[in-house]
Amino acid sequence: MNRKKLTLAILVLLLILSIIYSVFSQPRQKKAGTLKYPGKGATVSQTGSKAFSSSTSARIDDKKLQLQLLDKEYPKFAGFRRNIFAPIFHEDVKPESRPTGRINLPIPPPPPVRPAPPVAPPAMQMPEQTPVQRDMARFTFLGFLKKDNSKTIFLSSDKEIFLVKKGDTIAGKYEVANLTEDALTIHPLSGGGEIVIPLIENKSLAAPKR
């Protein structure tokens, strides 16, 4: 019981001390000097008037436009400036070409390419005919007749028809050495070997070149 009473007494004492401390630690308002209303002399303490004048002057100075700050030179910022609102990735924009005083005329199209005229192939030179070829070319073979072991061919020249057999002479220069349905064999009277000429109906006699 004594211990409980002692504990209770200590708590009560601490409560009283805390109340006393809180009372003395509270800020107190300063009382102004005696004031007198109209008709009576008003007196205000010097400390209050000085504080009021200094505070009002400070407020008035804050409302003034201080022009002397415009003439003041500030040090230039030498650091790097960057626009934080600019896009991170941007395309390079080419500067627009300004129009000049010259008028660019369109380039005329190239003239059409004309094809080269076709080159005519060189005329084939006919080989020069031999005398036998010239003489035989005058005659045209018309047909062949075989009767009783006798063979005859029909030749035409200058609208004349000639019947030619073996042993006859053609153009007075060539003797007929042999006759078949497909070939005529002659030999020149002036000498030389035999010449075999193929027989084609309605075609000129074409002697081989010798």
C-alpha positions in Angstrom: 0.0 0.0 0.0 2.8 2.4 0.8 4.4 1.7 -2.5 1.2 2.5 -4.4 0.7 5.7 -2.5 4.2 6.8 -3.2 3.8 6.1 -6.9 0.5 8.0 -7.0 2.1 11.0 -5.1 5.0 11.1 -7.7 2.5 11.2 -10.6 0.5 13.9 -9.0 3.6 16.0 -8.5 4.7 15.5 -12.1 1.3 16.6 -13.3 1.5 19.8 -11.2 5.0 20.6 -12.5 3.9 20.1 -16.1 0.9 22.5 -15.6 3.2 25.1 -14.1 5.7 24.8 -16.9 3.0 25.1 -19.6 1.6 28.2 -18.0 5.0 30.0 -17.9 6.1 28.9 -21.4 3.1 30.3 -23.2 3.9 33.6 -25.2 2.3 36.7 -23.7 0.9 39.6 -25.8 2.6 42.9 -25.3 0.4 45.7 -24.1 0.6 49.0 -25.8 0.9 52.2 -23.9 -2.2 54.1 -22.7 -4.4 55.2 -25.6 -6.5 58.3 -25.5 -9.5 58.8 -27.7 -10.4 62.1 -29.6 -10.5 65.0 -27.4 -7.8 63.4 -25.2 -4.1 63.2 -25.8 -3.0 59.8 -27.3 0.2 58.4 -26.2 1.9 55.3 -27.8 5.1 53.8 -26.7 8.2 54.5 -28.8 9.0 50.9 -29.4 5.6 50.3 -31.0 5.8 53.3 -33.2 9.3 52.5 -34.4 8.3 48.9 -35.3 5.2 50.1 -37.1 7.1 52.7 -39.2 9.8 50.2 -40.2 7.2 47.6 -41.2 5.2 50.1 -43.3 8.3 51.4 -45.0 9.3 47.9 -45.9 5.9 47.2 -47.4 6.0 50.4 -49.4 9.5 49.6 -50.8 8.3 46.2 -51.9 5.6 47.8 -54.0 8.0 50.1 -55.8 9.4 49.2 -59.3 13.2 49.1 -58.9 14.5 50.4 -62.2 18.1 50.2 -61.1 17.9 46.4 -61.5 17.5 46.8 -65.3 20.9 48.6 -65.6 22.7 45.9 -63.7 24.9 43.6 -65.8 24.5 39.9 -65.0 27.2 37.4 -65.8 26.5 35.4 -69.0 25.7 31.7 -68.6 28.5 29.8 -70.4 27.0 26.3 -69.8 25.0 24.1 -72.2 21.4 24.8 -72.7 18.9 22.2 -73.8 15.2 22.3 -74.4 13.8 19.6 -72.2 10.5 19.7 -74.2 12.1 19.0 -77.6 11.6 15.5 -79.0 14.4 13.0 -78.4 14.4 11.7 -82.0 13.9 14.1 -84.9 14.5 13.9 -88.6 16.9 16.2 -90.3 15.0 18.8 -92.1 16.6 20.1 -95.3 16.5 23.8 -95.7 14.1 24.9 -98.3 15.7 26.1 -101.5 15.0 29.7 -102.1 13.8 30.6 -105.6 16.4 32.4 -107.6 15.9 34.9 -110.4 16.7 32.3 -113.1 13.9 30.2 -114.7 14.9 26.6 -115.1 13.5 25.5 -118.5 12.8 21.8 -118.9 15.4 19.8 -120.7 14.2 19.0 -124.2 14.0 15.3 -125.0 16.8 13.8 -127.1 16.0 13.5 -130.8 14.6 10.2 -131.9 17.2 7.8 -133.1 16.6 7.0 -136.7 17.4 3.5 -137.8 20.1 3.3 -140.3 19.0 2.5 -143.8 19.3 -1.2 -144.6 22.5 -1.9 -146.5 21.8 -3.7 -149.7 23.8 -6.9 -149.9 26.4 -6.7 -152.6 25.2 -8.0 -155.9 26.5 -11.4 -156.5 28.7 -11.4 -159.5 27.8 -14.2 -161.9 30.8 -16.2 -162.9 31.8 -15.6 -166.4 30.4 -18.3 -168.7 32.7 -20.4 -170.8 32.0 -20.7 -174.6 30.5 -24.1 -174.2 28.1 -22.8 -171.5 27.1 -19.8 -173.6 26.4 -22.0 -176.7 24.4 -24.7 -174.8 22.3 -22.0 -172.9 20.8 -21.0 -176.2 18.9 -24.4 -176.4 16.0 -25.5 -174.2 15.2 -29.2 -173.7 11.6 -30.0 -174.7 11.4 -33.8 -174.5 12.8 -37.3 -175.3 11.7 -39.9 -177.8 12.8 -43.6 -178.1 11.7 -45.7 -181.1 13.2 -48.9 -182.4 16.4 -48.5 -180.5 16.6 -44.9 -181.8 16.8 -42.1 -179.3 15.8 -38.5 -180.2 15.7 -35.3 -178.1 13.8 -32.2 -178.9 15.5 -28.8 -178.5 14.3 -25.3 -179.2 16.3 -22.2 -180.0 15.0 -18.8 -181.3 11.5 -20.3 -181.8 12.9 -23.2 -183.9 12.7 -26.9 -182.9 15.6 -29.2 -183.5 15.5 -33.0 -183.5 18.9 -34.3 -182.2 20.2 -37.9 -182.4 23.4 -39.6 -181.7 26.1 -38.5 -184.2 24.4 -35.2 -185.0 26.1 -31.8 -184.6 24.8 -29.0 -182.3 25.5 -25.4 -183.2 28.0 -26.6 -185.7 30.7 -27.1 -183.0 29.7 -30.0 -180.8 29.0 -33.6 -181.8 26.5 -35.8 -179.9 28.4 -38.7 -178.5 25.5 -40.3 -176.5 21.9 -39.8 -175.5 19.8 -41.0 -172.5 16.6 -39.8 -170.9 18.5 -37.9 -168.3 21.7 -36.6 -170.0 23.3 -35.5 -173.2 26.9 -36.2 -173.9 28.9 -34.1 -176.4 32.5 -33.4 -177.3 33.8 -30.3 -179.1 34.9 -30.7 -182.7 37.9 -28.5 -182.0 39.1 -31.1 -179.6 38.7 -31.9 -175.9 37.0 -34.4 -173.7 33.4 -35.3 -173.5 30.9 -33.0 -171.7 27.9 -34.4 -170.0 24.8 -32.1 -169.8 21.8 -33.0 -167.6 18.4 -32.9 -169.3 15.6 -31.1 -167.5 12.4 -30.5 -169.3 11.6 -26.9 -170.3 15.0 -25.8 -168.9 18.0 -24.5 -170.8 20.9 -26.8 -171.3 23.4 -26.1 -168.5 26.8 -27.3 -169.4 29.3 -27.7 -166.5 32.2 -25.3 -166.3 35.4 -26.7 -167.6 
